[in-house]
Amino acid sequence: MGVSAVSTRPLPNEYFINDVINANPLYIGKVQENGIWLIVKYDQTGGSMTYANQSNQVSSYDYSSAWAARASLTYGQFQTLQNV
C-alpha cells in the first residue's frame, strides 16, 4: 500500500544545504529555489551561531559569490536578518 497525498514539492521558503566546511568555524551554505541564500557560521570554541544573508551585507552577492566570500561576510543574530 502506497502513501497518498504526499507532496515532493519544497515548502515555501525551504532552504537546501549546498555546502559545508567542517572546521572551526563551521560554515553551512543554504539556498532556496528562488536564489535567496543563508550562510550559517558556528564557532565551536565559543558555542555561538551567527548568520549572513543579503540583508546584512554591504555588497550584493549571489549564493556562489557569498559562499566564496564567507570568511569576510557580515554575520549577525538570526532575528536581525530580513527575507529569511
URLIN-V293128 format. One record per helix or strand of 3 or more residues. SS is the DSSP state (2 for helix, 1 for strand). FROM is the first residue (numbers start at 1). LEN is the number of residues. If there is no record, write none. Layout:
BEGIN
ss from len
SS FROM LEN
SS FROM LEN
END
This chain:
BEGIN
ss from len
1 16 6
1 26 6
1 37 7
1 48 5
2 54 3
2 63 6
2 70 3
2 78 3
END
